[in-house]
């Protein structure tokens, strides 16, 4: 079997010339040889007990306390037995994009707290860190050094001539691709800015850039990261005349990162964030042993939303039956909401243009917004739907009881699907659209990024009749039941079936000792289902189902457990 060091050597030769690869390999192996990391034993990457909370460091705030301290007390008090991993979105000093324009990779934003606060959380939970390594802030010391022609920063950022034909470049934004800056010398220079004028793309054609970023990843591991999220990684390598997305060198760099971690910290998981059509997305699994262990299941949020608002599951079930990963060491990261909007590129080829248009109109009718991207032909098309998943599912004007049932139906589907489930804090807390905040900032994504008074939230969660309290308790019940069932292991067998003319979804999960038959009613009318199954017991309520006859309430669901012992 090829060793991690041999993989590192091979990947460097894929990326760079012979001499540059040889020199970079020597320098990198010297760093790895001197690194002192504690040995973290692990049996496998994933289990049915894995659940990730996604949150900003300051989503919850409390007077006279740093937000990371408030977060630590909240997750310790409410989620210690519910989630296994806490993903704190970029907690580094930043200049824009709510943390994704990083000024200093090695520091904690002093407005949030300190590295000690991060360490305190890591004592009770596994930690996911963001590696925002496609680009860096225009206010970072790296970039100011670059503009000053400091030799230490030369070549770190991607420059391009203004007259170059870049029309074939795939864009996730409508902002200009090149942004002009003035060097200290007075010379004008045009920098590649995939996401905004403040987010300057790093240039991985320089081995110095690669070595610096590897050092950042190792620093995160030293500070407790057990999962590293590679943000916007698809755009990392640029080559004029190509689409500049998913290029072979991009995959080679990620595979090099994996080899480095396998060499010094084999317990650490890489997850790629690539909001693209499904087949492109799963390419980041590599061969199942050499690239990311997890990829975001970006198709799930829009396709599940479409299925609920239309009351039909044929396309959802068919797509679920295509889900597979190349090895037992790989799995999907299943989510329905995150700090970003609901990306719609992942349903290209699954939903027809008219069906996507229906989804867009539904979100607009529920006070959501639509963000667009530029296409190579000069047109623009929807890129993401900006709305909380609670309001996308239920509508802000519908009866709260129906909204809760529809929303929790969506979460119960996610929790039963093969993979590791993730819960965005605003879904966990049942947050509505933050219209006021969005209008204040002028950014669509603020609609799903409200900051919440922790004292008020605690009061609502402790009230079993409140909207937030009901949603939170149902999350806890589902996740506690899930964690005790080996049939929900990420690699347990899975089969999806559309029943009752597509009105009911049946999701079967099977392990050695048990089988779960999950039934979901995607309509507002009761549905009676007759199944040819052995006697079963509802995993959530303990109610017996001796003869396979099940009546599903409107937007109701059951997790039926069948013992095989």
C-alpha positions in Angstrom: 0.0 0.0 0.0 1.3 3.4 -0.9 2.3 5.5 2.2 1.0 9.0 2.9 4.5 10.4 2.3 4.6 8.7 -1.1 1.2 10.2 -1.9 2.5 13.6 -0.9 5.4 13.2 -3.3 3.2 12.1 -6.2 0.7 14.9 -5.7 3.4 17.6 -5.6 4.7 16.3 -9.0 1.2 16.5 -10.4 1.0 20.1 -9.4 4.4 21.6 -10.0 7.5 21.2 -12.2 10.1 18.5 -11.2 12.4 20.9 -9.4 9.7 22.8 -7.6 8.0 19.6 -6.5 11.3 18.2 -5.2 12.1 21.3 -3.2 8.6 21.6 -1.8 8.5 17.9 -0.8 11.8 18.3 1.1 10.6 21.4 3.0 7.2 19.9 3.7 8.5 16.7 5.1 10.9 18.6 7.3 7.9 20.4 8.8 5.9 17.2 9.2 8.9 15.4 10.8 9.2 18.1 13.5 5.5 18.3 14.2 4.4 17.1 17.6 0.7 16.1 17.7 -1.0 14.0 20.3 -2.1 10.6 19.1 -5.9 10.5 18.9 -7.2 6.9 18.7 -10.3 6.2 16.6 -12.0 3.1 15.3 -13.9 4.7 12.4 -14.7 8.1 11.1 -18.5 7.9 11.5 -21.3 6.3 13.6 -25.1 6.8 14.1 -24.2 9.0 17.1 -22.7 11.7 14.8 -24.6 14.9 14.6 -23.2 18.4 13.8 -24.5 21.7 15.0 -23.7 24.6 12.6 -23.5 28.1 14.2 -21.8 31.4 14.1 -19.7 32.2 17.1 -22.0 35.1 17.9 -25.4 33.8 16.9 -26.2 33.8 20.6 -25.2 36.8 22.7 -25.5 37.9 26.3 -24.5 41.2 27.9 -21.1 41.3 29.7 -20.0 38.0 28.2 -18.0 37.1 25.1 -20.2 35.3 22.5 -18.0 32.1 22.5 -18.5 31.8 26.3 -22.3 32.2 25.8 -22.2 29.5 23.1 -20.2 27.2 25.3 -22.7 27.4 28.1 -25.6 26.9 25.7 -24.3 23.8 24.0 -23.2 22.4 27.3 -26.6 22.9 28.9 -28.8 22.0 26.0 -26.9 19.8 23.5 -24.3 17.7 25.3 -26.2 14.5 24.7 -27.8 15.6 21.4 -24.9 16.6 19.1 -21.4 15.3 18.8 -19.7 18.0 16.8 -19.9 21.8 16.9 -19.1 23.7 13.7 -18.4 27.3 14.5 -18.3 29.2 11.3 -15.2 31.3 10.7 -14.2 32.7 14.1 -11.1 34.5 12.8 -10.7 38.3 12.4 -12.4 39.3 9.1 -13.3 42.3 7.0 -16.5 41.2 5.2 -18.8 38.4 4.2 -19.7 37.5 7.8 -16.3 35.9 8.5 -15.4 34.5 5.1 -12.9 37.2 4.2 -10.2 36.3 6.7 -7.6 38.8 7.9 -5.6 36.4 10.1 -5.9 32.6 9.9 -4.1 32.1 13.2 -6.2 34.3 15.5 -9.6 34.3 17.1 -11.7 37.4 16.5 -11.4 39.3 19.8 -15.0 40.3 19.6 -15.9 36.6 19.9 -13.4 35.4 22.5 -10.1 33.6 22.6 -8.5 30.2 21.7 -9.1 29.2 25.3 -12.9 29.5 24.6 -12.5 27.3 21.6 -10.6 24.8 23.7 -13.3 24.8 26.4 -15.9 23.8 23.8 -13.6 21.1 22.4 -13.4 19.4 25.8 -17.1 18.4 25.4 -17.6 18.2 21.6 -15.7 17.4 18.5 -14.9 20.6 16.6 -15.2 21.5 12.9 -13.1 24.5 11.8 -13.4 26.4 8.5 -10.4 26.6 6.2 -11.3 29.6 4.0 -8.4 29.0 1.7 -9.6 30.0 -1.8 -9.2 33.6 -0.9 -8.1 36.0 1.8 -9.1 39.5 3.0 -7.7 42.6 1.2 -6.9 43.9 4.7 -4.8 40.8 5.6 -1.1 41.2 6.3 -0.4 38.7 3.6 -2.1 41.0 1.0 -0.7 44.2 2.2 2.8 42.6 2.1 2.0 41.4 -1.4 1.1 45.0 -2.5 4.3 46.2 -0.9 6.4 43.7 -3.0 7.6 42.1 0.2 9.5 39.0 -0.9 7.8 37.0 1.9 4.4 37.5 0.2 5.4 37.6 -3.4 3.3 35.3 -5.6 0.7 34.5 -2.9 -2.2 36.1 -4.8 -3.5 35.6 -8.3 -2.9 38.4 -10.8 -4.2 38.6 -14.4 -4.0 41.1 -17.2 -7.0 43.2 -17.7 -7.5 42.3 -21.4 -7.4 38.6 -20.9 -10.5 36.7 -22.2 -12.1 35.3 -19.1 -15.6 34.8 -20.5 -15.4 31.0 -20.0 -14.8 31.2 -16.3 -17.6 29.7 -14.1 -18.9 32.4 -11.7 -20.8 32.0 -8.5 -21.4 35.8 -8.3 -22.3 38.7 -10.5 -19.4 40.9 -9.2 -16.4 41.6 -11.5 -13.9 38.8 -11.6 -10.8 41.1 -11.7 -10.4 44.0 -9.2 -7.7 46.7 -9.6 -5.4 47.5 -6.7 -2.5 49.9 -6.5 0.9 48.6 -5.2 3.0 50.6 -2.8 5.2 51.4 -5.8 2.3 53.1 -7.5 1.8 50.4 -10.1 -1.7 49.1 -10.9 -2.3 45.4 -10.6 -5.5 43.3 -11.3 -6.3 40.6 -8.8 -8.6 37.6 -9.3 -11.6 38.1 -7.0 -14.0 35.2 -7.4 -16.4 36.2 -4.6 -16.0 40.0 -4.0 -13.5 42.8 -4.3 -12.5 42.3 -0.7 -11.8 38.6 -1.1 -8.5 38.1 -3.0 -7.9 34.7 -4.5 -4.7 32.9 -3.4 -2.4 31.7 -6.1 -1.5 28.0 -5.7 0.8 28.1 -8.7 3.3 29.3 -6.1 4.6 26.5 -3.8 5.0 29.1 -1.1 1.2 29.5 -1.0 0.7 25.8 -0.7 3.2 25.5 2.2 1.6 28.4 4.0 -1.9 26.9 3.8 -0.7 23.4 4.9 0.8 25.2 7.9 -2.7 26.8 8.6 -4.4 23.4 8.4 -1.8 21.8 10.8 -2.3 24.8 13.2 -6.0 24.1 13.3 -5.4 20.4 14.1 -3.1 21.5 16.9 -5.9 23.7 18.3 -8.5 20.9 18.3 -10.0 20.6 14.8 -11.2 17.1 14.1 -13.2 18.1 11.0 -11.8 20.7 8.6 -14.3 22.3 6.2 -12.6 23.4 2.9 -14.6 26.4 1.9 -15.3 27.2 -1.8 -12.6 24.8 -2.7 -13.8 24.1 -6.3 -12.4 27.4 -7.5 -8.9 27.0 -6.0 -6.9 26.4 -9.2 -7.2 28.9 -12.1 -6.1 28.4 -15.6 -7.0 30.9 -18.3 -8.9 29.2 -21.1 -10.8 26.8 -18.8 -13.9 27.1 -16.6 -11.5 27.4 -13.6 -13.7 25.1 -11.6 -13.0 21.5 -10.5 -9.6 21.5 -12.3 -7.4 18.4 -11.9 -4.9 20.5 -9.9 -7.7 21.4 -7.4 -8.3 17.7 -6.8 -4.6 17.1 -6.5 -4.2 19.8 -3.9 -7.1 18.4 -1.8 -5.6 14.9 -2.1 -2.3 16.4 -0.9 -4.0 17.9 2.1 -5.6 14.5 2.8 -2.2 12.7 2.5 -0.6 15.3 4.9 -3.4 14.7 7.5 -3.2 10.9 7.0 0.5 11.2 7.8 0.3 13.2 11.0 -3.4 13.2 12.1 -5.3 10.3 10.5 -8.3 10.9 12.7 -9.0 14.3 11.1 -11.8 14.5 8.5 -11.9 16.7 5.5 -15.2 18.0 4.2 -15.5 19.9 0.9 -18.0 22.7 0.4 -18.8 22.6 -3.4 -22.3 24.0 -4.1 -22.6 22.5 -7.6 -24.6 19.8 -9.4 -24.5 16.4 -7.7 -22.2 14.5 -10.0 -19.6 17.3 -9.8 -20.0 17.5 -6.0 -19.3 13.8 -5.4 -16.1 13.9 -7.4 -14.5 15.3 -4.3 -14.7 11.8 -2.6 -11.9 10.9 -5.0 -11.4 7.1 -5.0 -12.9 6.8 -1.5 -9.5 6.8 0.3 -7.5 9.8 -1.1 -9.7 12.9 -1.0 -12.6 14.2 1.2 -14.2 11.8 3.7 -17.4 13.9 3.6 -19.1 16.2 1.1 -22.1 18.4 1.6 -25.3 16.8 0.2 -26.3 20.1 -1.5 -29.1 18.5 -3.5 -31.1 17.6 -0.4 -32.3 21.1 0.7 -33.9 22.3 -2.6 -35.2 18.9 -3.6 -36.7 18.2 -0.2 -38.3 21.7 -0.2 -39.7 21.1 -3.7 -41.2 17.8 -2.6 -42.9 19.2 0.4 -44.4 22.2 -1.3 -45.7 20.0 -4.2 -46.7 17.0 -2.0 -44.9 14.6 -4.3 -41.9 12.4 -3.6 -41.2 10.6 -6.9 -38.1 12.7 -7.8 -36.9 12.7 -4.2 -37.1 8.9 -3.9 -35.4 8.3 -7.3 -32.6 10.7 -6.3 -32.1 9.0 -2.9 -31.7 5.7 -4.6 -28.7 7.1 -6.6 -26.9 8.1 -3.4 -23.7 6.1 -3.0 -20.1 6.8 -1.9 -17.0 5.0 -3.1 -15.9 3.5 0.2 -17.0 2.8 3.9 -14.7 5.7 4.8 -16.8 8.3 3.0 -20.3 9.6 3.6 -22.6 12.5 2.9 -23.0 15.6 5.2 -26.8 15.9 5.2 -28.3 19.3 5.9 -31.3 21.3 5.0 -30.1 24.8 6.0 -26.8 26.6 6.7 -25.5 30.1 7.0 -25.9 30.5 3.2 -29.0 30.2 1.2 -30.5 27.1 -0.4 -28.4 26.5 -3.4 -30.3 25.5 -6.6 -27.5 24.5 -8.9 -27.4 21.0 -7.3 -30.9 20.3 -8.7 -29.8 21.0 -12.3 -30.8 17.9 -14.2 -33.3 16.8 -11.6 -35.8 19.6 -11.6 -37.1 21.0 -14.9 -36.7 24.8 -15.4 -40.5 25.2 -14.8 -40.2 23.3 -11.5 -37.3 25.5 -10.4 -39.3 28.5 -11.3 -42.1 27.2 -9.0 -39.6 26.9 -6.2 -38.3 30.5 -6.8 -41.9 31.9 -6.7 -42.7 29.9 -3.6 -39.7 31.4 -1.7 -40.5 34.9 -2.9 -44.1 34.5 -1.7 -42.8 33.6 1.7 -40.8 36.8 2.0 -37.5 35.2 0.8 -35.0 36.6 -1.7 -33.2 35.2 -4.7 -29.5 35.6 -5.4 -28.2 35.2 -8.9 -25.0 34.2 -10.7 -23.6 35.3 -14.1 -23.4 32.7 -16.9 -20.7 32.6 -19.6 -23.3 33.6 -22.3 -24.0 36.9 -20.4 -27.3 35.7 -18.9 -27.9 35.3 -15.2 -29.7 32.5 -13.4 -30.8 31.8 -9.8 -27.9 30.7 -7.6 -29.5 30.4 -4.2 -32.8 31.0 -2.3 -32.4 33.2 0.7 -34.9 32.3 3.5 -34.9 30.3 6.7 -35.9 26.7 6.1 -38.7 27.1 8.7 -40.3 29.8 6.6 -39.5 28.1 3.3 -41.3 25.0 4.4 -44.3 26.5 6.2 -44.8 29.9 5.0 -44.9 32.9 7.3 -48.7 33.3 7.2 -49.8 29.7 7.7 -51.0 28.2 11.0 -48.0 27.6 13.2 -49.1 24.0 13.9 -49.0 23.1 10.2 -45.7 24.9 9.8 -44.1 22.9 12.6 -45.4 19.6 11.3 -44.1 20.3 7.7 -40.8 21.6 9.0 -40.2 18.6 11.4 -41.2 16.3 8.5 -38.3 17.7 6.6 -35.9 17.3 9.5 -37.0 13.7 10.1 -36.3 12.9 6.5 -32.8 14.4 6.9 -32.1 12.5 10.1 -33.0 9.1 8.6 -31.0 9.6 5.4 -27.7 7.8 5.1 -24.9 10.1 6.2 -24.0 12.4 9.0 -26.8 14.9 9.8 -26.2 18.6 10.4 -28.5 21.1 12.1 -28.1 24.8 11.5 -28.8 26.7 14.8 -31.7 28.7 13.3 -33.4 25.5 12.3 -32.8 24.0 15.7 -34.3 27.1 17.3 -37.2 27.5 14.8 -36.1 31.0 13.6 -38.2 33.0 11.2 -36.9 35.3 8.5 -34.7 38.1 9.7 -36.2 40.7 7.4 -35.2 43.7 9.5 -31.5 42.6 9.6 -31.5 41.9 5.8 -32.8 45.3 5.0 -30.3 46.9 7.4 -27.3 45.2 5.9 -28.5 45.1 2.3 -27.3 41.5 2.0 -29.8 38.7 1.2 -28.0 36.1 3.3 -28.6 38.1 6.5 -32.2 36.8 6.4 -30.9 33.5 7.8 -28.2 34.9 10.1 -30.0 36.7 13.0 -28.2 37.3 16.3 -30.3 36.2 19.2 -30.5 37.2 22.9 -29.5 34.0 24.7 -31.6 34.8 27.8 -34.7 35.2 25.7 -33.9 32.0 23.8 -33.5 30.0 27.0 -36.9 31.3 28.2 -38.6 30.2 25.0 -36.9 26.8 25.0 -38.0 26.2 28.5 -41.6 27.0 27.5 -43.0 23.7 26.0 -45.8 25.6 24.3 -43.7 28.2 22.5 -42.9 27.9 18.8 -39.2 27.6 19.4 -39.7 25.3 22.4 -41.8 22.8 20.4 -39.3 22.7 17.5 -36.3 22.3 19.8 -37.9 19.5 21.8 -38.8 17.6 18.6 -35.3 17.9 17.4 -34.0 16.5 20.6 -36.4 13.6 20.6 -35.5 12.6 17.0 -31.8 12.9 17.6 -31.9 10.9 20.8 -33.8 8.1 19.1 -31.5 8.2 16.1 -28.3 7.8 18.2 -29.5 4.6 19.7 -30.3 2.8 16.4 -27.5 1.1 14.4 -29.8 1.1 11.4 -29.0 4.9 11.2 -25.3 4.3 10.9 -24.1 6.3 7.9 -23.1 3.1 6.0 -26.2 1.0 6.9 -28.2 -0.1 3.8 -30.7 2.3 2.3 -33.7 2.1 -0.1 -36.3 4.8 -0.9 -39.7 4.1 -2.3 -42.6 6.4 -3.4 -45.9 5.1 -2.2 -49.5 6.2 -2.7 -48.9 7.9 -6.1 -45.9 9.7 -4.7 -47.7 11.2 -1.6 -45.8 9.0 0.9 -42.0 8.4 1.1 -40.8 5.1 2.5 -37.1 5.1 3.5 -35.7 1.7 4.6 -32.5 1.5 6.6 -31.0 -1.8 7.6 -28.2 -3.0 9.9 -27.3 -6.4 11.1 -29.5 -6.4 14.2 -32.5 -4.3 13.1 -34.3 -2.6 10.3 -36.0 0.8 10.3 -38.9 1.6 8.0 -39.4 5.3 8.0 -42.7 6.6 6.6 -43.4 10.2 5.7 -46.7 11.8 4.6 -45.9 14.8 2.3 -49.6 15.9 2.1 -52.1 17.7 4.3 -54.4 14.7 4.3 -54.2 11.5 6.3 -52.7 8.6 4.4 -53.3 4.9 5.3 -50.5 2.5 4.3 -50.5 -1.2 4.4 -47.0 -2.7 4.5 -46.0 -6.4 4.2 -43.6 -6.3 7.2 -43.1 -8.2 10.4 -44.4 -6.7 13.7 -42.8 -3.3 14.3 -42.5 -0.7 17.1 -42.4 3.0 16.6 -38.9 4.1 17.6 -40.2 7.5 18.8 -43.3 6.6 20.7 -43.0 2.9 21.5 -46.4 2.2 19.8 -46.6 -1.3 18.4 -47.6 -1.9 14.8 -48.4 -5.7 14.7 -49.8 -6.0 11.2 -48.1 -3.4 9.0 -51.2 -1.2 8.9 -50.1 2.5 9.5 -52.1 5.6 9.3 -50.0 8.8 8.8 -51.4 12.1 10.0 -51.1 15.1 7.7 -47.4 15.8 7.4 -46.9 13.0 9.9 -44.1 10.4 10.0 -43.2 7.1 11.8 -39.9 5.4 12.3 -40.8 1.7 12.6 -38.2 -0.5 14.1 -38.1 -4.2 13.2 -35.8 -6.4 15.3 -33.8 -9.1 13.5 -32.6 -10.9 16.6 
